[in-house]
Amino acid sequence: MRRIRILAGILLALALVGVAGWMWAIGWAPSRSDYAEQGIDVGDESGKIDWMTVRGGIDFAYARATSGADVRDALFAENWAGMYEAGIRRGALHSYSLCQLASDQAGNFSATVPRDADALPVAIDLRFHPDCPARPERDVVLGEVRQLAALIETHSGKPVMLRITPEFEAQYQLSAAIDRPLWSTGMFFPPEYLARPWRLWQASTIRRIEGAERPVNWTVIAP
């Protein structure tokens, strides 16, 4: 019985440590003394956002607008309007698909996101998706991403940003080949996998904040 009680105590202690660690993780953000400007990016998976509440803790926000050539984020219009009404600097994000043509993806984005001279630069999110098994040659991907960037820039009037995951960068080495501002990803620790210094860093994908139904992506701007 004594051994059982000891084992139960150990398991309870481990469970409490796990809960404490998780609570720390979902509330963590990089220090404001290191990164003065911090914000979020959201999509329909983030649920409803009360932008009037959220605005007190962020300096900017991005909302996913489109994915590929035929998907529009279900909450983009609501998020886009909510950010404007709350006075938050806002930007739109497009999720790139290796399975569809850049011209078709640009058309989807341009038809979804209104022109706004005050908006932040559009971000193109480059990562592998489970529903797209295609892995084109590097030269093909470079050409398609360049075309997508140019078409979106014609619509928005500003250079796009490229948010590239480590896995996508490892296969296609985009950061050295396409001269656009970079947005890196990496939980908790500043990433070093890109060929050039990053402008933005997505530091957490599990941040919980007041005003958001579900976890949001937390991003900081390089000092």
C-alpha positions in Angstrom: 0.0 0.0 0.0 2.8 2.4 0.8 4.3 1.9 -2.6 1.0 2.6 -4.2 0.6 5.8 -2.3 4.1 6.9 -3.3 3.4 6.1 -6.9 0.1 7.9 -6.8 1.8 11.0 -5.3 4.4 10.9 -8.0 1.8 10.7 -10.7 -0.2 13.6 -9.2 2.9 15.7 -9.0 3.8 15.0 -12.6 0.2 15.9 -13.6 0.4 19.2 -11.7 3.7 20.0 -13.3 2.2 19.2 -16.8 -0.8 21.5 -16.1 1.4 24.3 -14.8 3.6 24.0 -17.9 0.7 24.1 -20.3 -0.8 27.1 -18.6 2.6 28.8 -18.9 2.9 27.9 -22.6 -0.6 29.2 -23.6 0.0 32.5 -21.9 3.6 33.0 -23.0 4.8 35.7 -25.4 8.3 37.2 -26.1 9.3 40.0 -23.9 8.2 43.5 -24.9 11.6 44.8 -24.0 13.0 42.6 -26.8 10.2 42.9 -29.3 8.2 46.1 -28.8 5.6 45.4 -31.5 3.5 42.3 -31.2 0.3 41.0 -32.8 -1.7 38.0 -33.9 -2.9 36.3 -37.0 -6.2 34.4 -37.2 -8.4 32.3 -39.4 -11.8 30.6 -39.0 -10.2 27.9 -36.8 -9.6 30.7 -34.3 -13.3 31.2 -33.8 -15.0 34.5 -33.2 -12.8 37.4 -32.2 -14.0 40.3 -30.1 -11.7 42.9 -31.7 -12.6 45.7 -29.3 -11.4 43.5 -26.5 -8.4 42.1 -28.3 -7.1 45.5 -29.4 -5.8 46.5 -26.0 -3.1 43.8 -26.1 -1.8 43.9 -29.7 -0.2 46.3 -32.1 -1.4 44.7 -35.4 -3.3 41.7 -36.7 -3.5 39.5 -39.8 -6.5 37.6 -41.0 -6.4 34.7 -43.4 -8.4 35.6 -46.4 -7.9 32.8 -48.9 -6.4 29.3 -49.4 -5.4 28.1 -52.8 -7.6 28.9 -55.8 -11.0 28.3 -54.4 -11.2 28.6 -50.6 -12.2 31.7 -48.8 -11.9 31.9 -45.0 -15.4 31.8 -43.5 -14.6 34.6 -41.0 -12.4 36.9 -43.1 -15.0 39.5 -43.9 -16.1 39.7 -40.3 -12.5 39.9 -39.1 -11.5 42.5 -41.7 -14.3 44.7 -40.7 -13.8 44.1 -37.0 -10.1 45.1 -37.1 -11.0 48.3 -39.0 -13.7 49.3 -36.5 -11.3 48.6 -33.6 -8.6 50.8 -35.1 -6.1 47.9 -35.4 -3.5 47.9 -38.1 -4.6 45.0 -40.3 -3.2 42.8 -43.0 -4.5 39.9 -45.1 -2.9 36.5 -45.5 -3.1 34.0 -48.4 -2.3 30.3 -47.8 -0.4 29.0 -50.9 -1.2 25.6 -52.5 1.4 23.6 -54.4 -1.6 21.9 -56.2 -3.0 24.9 -57.9 -1.8 27.6 -60.4 -0.5 30.9 -59.0 -2.8 32.8 -61.4 -5.9 31.1 -60.1 -4.8 31.7 -56.5 -4.2 35.3 -57.1 -7.6 35.7 -58.7 -9.2 34.1 -55.6 -7.3 36.6 -53.3 -8.1 39.7 -55.4 -11.7 38.8 -55.5 -11.9 38.4 -51.8 -9.7 41.2 -50.3 -10.6 44.8 -51.1 -7.9 47.2 -52.1 -6.8 49.2 -49.0 -3.9 51.6 -49.2 -3.6 51.6 -45.4 -3.4 47.9 -45.0 -0.3 46.1 -44.0 1.6 44.2 -46.7 -0.1 41.0 -47.8 1.5 37.8 -46.4 1.8 34.6 -48.4 1.9 31.5 -46.2 4.1 28.8 -47.6 3.9 25.4 -46.0 3.0 21.8 -46.8 -0.7 20.9 -46.6 -2.1 17.3 -46.0 -4.6 17.7 -48.8 -1.9 18.5 -51.4 0.6 15.7 -52.0 2.3 17.5 -54.9 6.0 18.4 -54.6 7.0 20.2 -57.8 10.6 20.9 -58.7 12.2 23.9 -57.1 12.3 26.0 -60.3 8.6 25.4 -60.8 7.8 26.5 -57.3 10.0 29.6 -57.5 8.3 30.6 -60.7 4.8 30.1 -59.3 5.5 32.0 -56.0 7.1 34.9 -58.0 4.1 35.1 -60.2 1.7 34.9 -57.3 3.6 37.6 -55.4 3.6 39.9 -58.5 -0.1 39.5 -59.1 -1.0 40.2 -55.5 1.3 43.2 -55.4 -0.5 44.6 -58.5 -3.7 44.3 -56.6 -2.5 45.6 -53.2 0.1 48.1 -54.4 2.7 46.9 -51.9 5.4 44.2 -51.8 4.2 41.0 -50.2 5.7 39.2 -47.2 6.6 35.5 -47.3 5.8 33.4 -44.3 7.9 30.2 -44.8 7.9 27.2 -42.5 11.2 25.4 -41.8 10.0 22.3 -43.7 9.1 24.3 -46.8 12.3 26.3 -46.7 14.4 23.1 -46.3 12.9 21.7 -49.5 12.7 24.8 -51.7 15.2 27.4 -50.3 12.9 30.3 -51.1 14.3 32.9 -48.8 17.6 33.2 -50.7 15.9 33.2 -54.1 12.9 35.6 -53.7 13.7 39.1 -52.4 10.7 39.8 -50.2 10.4 40.5 -46.5 10.4 37.3 -44.5 8.1 36.0 -41.8 9.6 33.0 -39.9 7.9 30.4 -37.7 9.2 28.6 -34.6 7.8 28.0 -31.1 9.4 29.9 -28.2 12.9 30.4 -29.7 13.9 32.9 -32.5 14.4 30.9 -35.7 17.6 30.8 -37.7 16.7 28.7 -40.7 16.2 31.4 -43.3 18.9 32.7 -45.6 18.2 36.4 -44.7 17.1 38.1 -41.5 13.4 37.8 -40.8 11.1 40.8 -40.4 8.4 39.0 -38.4 8.5 35.9 -36.2 5.5 33.7 -35.4 6.5 32.7 -31.9 3.5 30.8 -30.7 0.5 29.0 -32.3 -1.2 28.3 -28.9 -1.5 31.7 -27.3 -4.7 32.3 -25.4 -5.9 35.9 -25.1 -9.0 37.6 -23.8 -11.5 38.2 -26.6 -10.6 35.2 -28.7 -12.6 32.0 -28.5 -9.7 29.7 -29.3 -5.9 29.9 -29.5 -4.3 32.4 -31.8 -1.0 32.7 -33.6 1.3 35.2 -31.8 3.8 37.2 -33.9 6.5 39.8 -33.1 8.3 42.3 -35.3 12.1 42.3 -35.4 13.6 45.1 -33.3 
